């Protein structure tokens, strides 16, 4: 009799787990947003940007410092999802690519894109070794490339427009513009005023105007010139920076420039992860610590 009762409870417990899993799956499926999701993850002093298109294509622009990205990432991705379509290394500094090693060990990644700037840092070499082990294609981005994320989401590479292998990592940073309907996001990486000037000469203001500016180099005064912000004319400016960071980011000069052109400023050090959702027309923001 004891054995029968034990079997009954084991069966009941297994059935309960099955029902809970089905419920969670249905809940997760119902909550899938069929528009664009763009999240500036709270990775501390670094960059970690998550993009998901209406068709479910997922791209990470940078992965933050080591041991910083997995927690924030799990809050915006489905718990059943263990793959990411592409990683973009805007520059090989540790505050941009350190977390990618953690991602490669926990998610299946199909492609890696990078700018072509180089570093001999141990973490960069470890990342490249892990990419070789997993046989992940490594693609050099160049101006004119278009990454089609599906569902009407297009990412246009604006920079580099030349070989930047001998450039400083920040100066050769990847710059891209994401568009989805009337929503657009300028992705600046750690790009400096030097690159901004080149981009301004190669593109019209109409081609650069964007709803959102992901502010370059964590709000440093070395980026975000007035002439560039005037061309982009963003409604919102997003800054990824660590609380009480030693660099003093964002610098007051940058905040003044953004305010001058009427951009509403959101910062990860004050708000945590910043999640934007768009249906192609309207944008809505939420914040998660």
C-alpha positions as CSV (number, residue, x, y, z in Angstrom):
1,X,0.0,0.0,0.0
2,X,2.9,2.3,0.8
3,X,4.4,1.6,-2.6
4,X,1.2,2.4,-4.3
5,X,0.9,5.7,-2.5
6,X,4.5,6.6,-3.3
7,X,3.8,5.9,-7.0
8,X,0.7,8.0,-6.9
9,X,2.5,11.0,-5.5
10,X,5.4,10.6,-8.0
11,X,2.9,10.5,-10.8
12,X,1.0,13.5,-9.4
13,X,4.2,15.5,-9.0
14,X,5.4,14.7,-12.5
15,X,2.0,15.7,-13.9
16,X,2.1,18.9,-11.9
17,X,5.5,19.8,-13.3
18,X,4.3,19.1,-16.8
19,X,1.3,21.4,-16.4
20,X,3.5,24.2,-15.0
21,X,5.9,23.9,-17.9
22,X,3.1,24.0,-20.4
23,X,1.7,27.1,-18.6
24,X,5.1,28.8,-18.6
25,X,5.6,28.0,-22.3
26,X,2.1,29.4,-23.2
27,X,2.7,32.5,-21.0
28,X,6.1,33.0,-22.6
29,X,4.6,32.6,-26.1
30,X,1.7,35.0,-25.4
31,X,4.2,37.6,-24.1
32,X,6.3,37.6,-27.2
33,X,6.3,41.1,-28.6
34,X,5.9,41.0,-32.4
35,X,7.5,44.4,-32.8
36,X,11.0,45.5,-32.2
37,X,12.7,45.2,-28.8
38,X,15.8,47.2,-28.1
39,X,17.4,46.9,-24.7
40,X,20.4,48.8,-23.2
41,X,21.4,46.3,-20.5
42,X,22.7,47.5,-17.2
43,X,26.2,46.0,-17.4
44,X,27.9,48.6,-15.3
45,X,30.7,50.6,-17.0
46,X,30.4,49.2,-20.5
47,X,28.0,48.5,-23.4
48,X,25.6,45.7,-23.8
49,X,22.8,46.1,-26.3
50,X,20.1,43.5,-27.1
51,X,18.0,43.7,-30.3
52,X,15.1,41.4,-31.2
53,X,13.2,41.8,-34.5
54,X,9.5,41.0,-35.0
55,X,10.6,37.6,-36.5
56,X,12.7,36.7,-33.5
57,X,16.1,37.4,-34.8
58,X,18.4,38.4,-31.9
59,X,21.6,40.4,-32.2
60,X,23.9,41.7,-29.4
61,X,25.9,44.9,-30.0
62,X,28.6,44.4,-27.4
63,X,28.5,42.3,-24.3
64,X,29.7,44.5,-21.4
65,X,32.5,43.6,-19.0
66,X,33.1,40.1,-17.9
67,X,30.5,38.5,-15.6
68,X,28.0,41.3,-16.1
69,X,25.7,40.5,-18.9
70,X,24.0,37.1,-18.3
71,X,21.7,38.4,-15.5
72,X,20.3,41.4,-17.4
73,X,20.1,39.4,-20.6
74,X,18.0,36.7,-19.0
75,X,15.5,39.3,-18.1
76,X,14.8,40.3,-21.7
77,X,15.2,36.9,-23.4
78,X,12.8,33.9,-23.1
79,X,14.1,31.3,-20.5
80,X,13.6,28.7,-23.2
81,X,15.8,30.4,-25.7
82,X,19.5,29.4,-25.7
83,X,20.6,30.9,-29.0
84,X,21.6,34.3,-30.3
85,X,21.9,34.9,-34.0
86,X,24.8,37.4,-34.0
87,X,27.2,39.3,-31.8
88,X,28.7,42.6,-32.9
89,X,32.0,43.7,-31.3
90,X,32.0,47.4,-31.9
91,X,35.5,47.6,-30.5
92,X,37.7,45.0,-28.7
93,X,38.0,46.7,-25.3
94,X,37.1,44.6,-22.3
95,X,34.1,46.7,-21.4
96,X,32.5,45.9,-24.7
97,X,33.5,42.2,-25.3
98,X,34.2,40.8,-21.9
99,X,30.7,39.4,-21.5
100,X,30.7,37.8,-24.9
101,X,32.9,35.0,-23.5
102,X,30.1,34.3,-21.0
103,X,27.5,34.3,-23.8
104,X,29.4,31.9,-25.9
105,X,29.5,29.4,-23.0
106,X,25.8,29.7,-22.4
107,X,24.2,30.3,-25.8
108,X,24.6,29.0,-29.4
109,X,25.9,31.9,-31.5
110,X,25.7,31.8,-35.3
111,X,27.9,34.8,-36.4
112,X,30.3,37.3,-34.9
113,X,30.9,40.7,-36.6
114,X,33.7,43.1,-35.6
115,X,35.3,46.4,-36.7
116,X,38.9,45.3,-37.4
117,X,40.6,47.2,-34.6
118,X,43.0,45.0,-32.7
119,X,44.2,44.4,-29.2
120,X,46.6,41.9,-27.6
121,X,44.5,41.6,-24.4
122,X,44.1,38.2,-22.9
123,X,40.3,38.4,-22.9
124,X,40.2,39.3,-26.6
125,X,42.5,36.3,-27.4
126,X,40.4,34.0,-25.2
127,X,37.2,35.1,-27.0
128,X,38.8,34.5,-30.4
129,X,39.9,31.0,-29.3
130,X,36.4,30.2,-28.1
131,X,35.1,31.3,-31.5
132,X,37.5,29.0,-33.2
133,X,36.6,26.1,-31.0
134,X,32.9,26.6,-31.9
135,X,33.7,27.3,-35.6
136,X,31.7,30.6,-35.5
137,X,32.2,32.7,-38.7
138,X,34.0,36.0,-37.9
139,X,33.0,38.8,-40.3
140,X,34.6,42.2,-40.7
141,X,32.0,44.9,-41.1
142,X,32.4,47.8,-43.5
143,X,30.3,50.8,-44.5
144,X,27.5,49.8,-46.9
145,X,26.8,46.4,-45.3
146,X,23.2,45.8,-44.4
147,X,22.2,43.4,-41.7
148,X,18.6,42.3,-42.4
149,X,17.1,41.2,-39.0
150,X,13.8,40.3,-40.5
151,X,10.3,41.8,-40.1
152,X,11.3,45.1,-41.5
153,X,14.3,45.7,-39.2
154,X,17.4,46.7,-41.1
155,X,20.8,47.6,-39.6
156,X,23.0,49.8,-41.9
157,X,26.8,49.9,-41.2
158,X,28.0,53.5,-41.4
159,X,31.6,53.0,-40.1
160,X,34.3,51.8,-40.5
161,X,34.6,52.9,-44.1
162,X,38.3,51.9,-44.4
163,X,40.9,49.6,-42.8
164,X,41.1,50.6,-39.1
165,X,43.4,47.9,-37.9
166,X,46.1,50.5,-37.0
167,X,43.5,52.9,-35.4
168,X,42.9,53.3,-31.6
169,X,40.1,50.9,-30.6
170,X,37.6,53.7,-29.9
171,X,38.3,55.7,-33.0
172,X,37.7,52.6,-35.2
173,X,34.5,51.6,-33.4
174,X,31.5,50.2,-35.4
175,X,28.7,52.8,-36.0
176,X,25.4,51.6,-37.3
177,X,21.9,52.8,-37.8
178,X,18.9,50.5,-37.1
179,X,15.6,51.3,-38.7
180,X,12.1,49.8,-38.3
181,X,9.2,51.7,-39.8
182,X,9.5,55.2,-38.5
183,X,11.6,54.2,-35.5
184,X,15.4,54.5,-35.9
185,X,18.4,54.0,-33.5
186,X,21.9,55.4,-34.1
187,X,24.4,53.0,-32.5
188,X,27.6,54.7,-31.8
189,X,29.7,52.2,-29.8
190,X,32.7,54.2,-28.4
191,X,33.0,56.2,-31.6
192,X,34.9,59.5,-31.2
193,X,34.4,63.0,-32.8
194,X,37.0,62.0,-35.4
195,X,34.6,59.2,-36.8
196,X,31.6,61.5,-36.4
197,X,33.2,64.0,-38.7
198,X,33.8,61.3,-41.3
199,X,30.2,60.0,-41.0
200,X,28.9,63.6,-41.4
201,X,30.8,64.0,-44.7
202,X,29.5,60.7,-46.1
203,X,25.8,60.9,-45.1
204,X,23.2,63.6,-45.3
205,X,21.3,64.8,-42.2
206,X,18.2,63.0,-43.5
207,X,20.1,59.7,-43.6
208,X,21.4,60.2,-40.0
209,X,18.2,61.5,-38.3
210,X,17.2,59.0,-35.7
211,X,14.6,58.6,-33.0
212,X,17.2,57.4,-30.5
213,X,20.9,58.1,-30.1
214,X,22.9,55.5,-28.3
215,X,25.4,58.0,-27.0
216,X,29.0,57.3,-27.9
217,X,31.6,56.2,-25.3
218,X,29.4,56.3,-22.3
219,X,28.8,60.0,-22.5
220,X,32.4,61.0,-22.7
221,X,33.3,64.5,-23.9
222,X,35.4,62.8,-26.7
223,X,32.1,61.9,-28.5
224,X,28.7,63.5,-29.2
225,X,29.7,66.7,-30.9
226,X,27.0,69.4,-31.3
227,X,27.2,69.2,-35.0
228,X,26.6,65.5,-35.0
229,X,23.7,65.6,-32.5
230,X,22.2,68.4,-34.7
231,X,22.3,66.0,-37.7
232,X,20.8,63.0,-35.8
233,X,18.3,65.2,-33.9
234,X,17.3,62.4,-31.5
235,X,14.1,62.5,-29.4
236,X,15.9,60.2,-26.9
237,X,19.5,59.8,-25.9
238,X,20.6,56.6,-24.1
239,X,23.8,56.4,-22.1
240,X,25.3,53.2,-20.8
241,X,27.5,53.9,-17.8
242,X,28.4,52.5,-14.4
243,X,27.2,54.1,-11.1
244,X,29.9,56.3,-9.7
245,X,32.4,55.3,-12.4
246,X,36.0,56.5,-12.1
247,X,35.8,58.3,-15.5
248,X,33.1,60.7,-14.5
249,X,30.9,59.5,-17.3
250,X,28.7,61.0,-18.6
251,X,30.5,64.3,-18.8
252,X,28.6,67.4,-18.2
253,X,29.6,68.8,-21.6
254,X,27.8,65.9,-23.3
255,X,24.7,66.2,-21.2
256,X,24.6,70.0,-22.0
257,X,24.9,69.2,-25.8
258,X,22.1,66.7,-25.7
259,X,19.9,69.0,-23.6
260,X,20.6,71.8,-26.1
261,X,18.9,69.8,-28.9
262,X,16.0,68.7,-26.8
263,X,16.9,65.0,-26.3
264,X,15.4,63.2,-23.4
265,X,18.2,61.4,-21.6
266,X,18.0,57.9,-20.1
267,X,21.0,56.5,-18.2
268,X,21.7,53.0,-16.9
269,X,23.4,54.2,-13.8
270,X,20.2,55.9,-12.7
271,X,17.5,53.6,-14.3
272,X,19.0,50.2,-14.7
273,X,18.4,48.3,-18.0
274,X,16.5,50.5,-20.5
275,X,14.0,48.5,-22.7
276,X,12.4,50.1,-25.7
277,X,9.6,48.5,-27.7
278,X,8.3,49.8,-31.0
279,X,5.5,48.8,-33.3
280,X,7.3,50.7,-36.1
281,X,5.5,53.9,-35.3
282,X,5.4,54.4,-31.5
283,X,8.1,53.7,-28.9
284,X,7.5,52.8,-25.3
285,X,10.2,52.5,-22.6
286,X,10.5,50.5,-19.4
287,X,13.3,50.3,-16.9
288,X,14.5,47.3,-14.9
289,X,17.0,47.2,-12.0
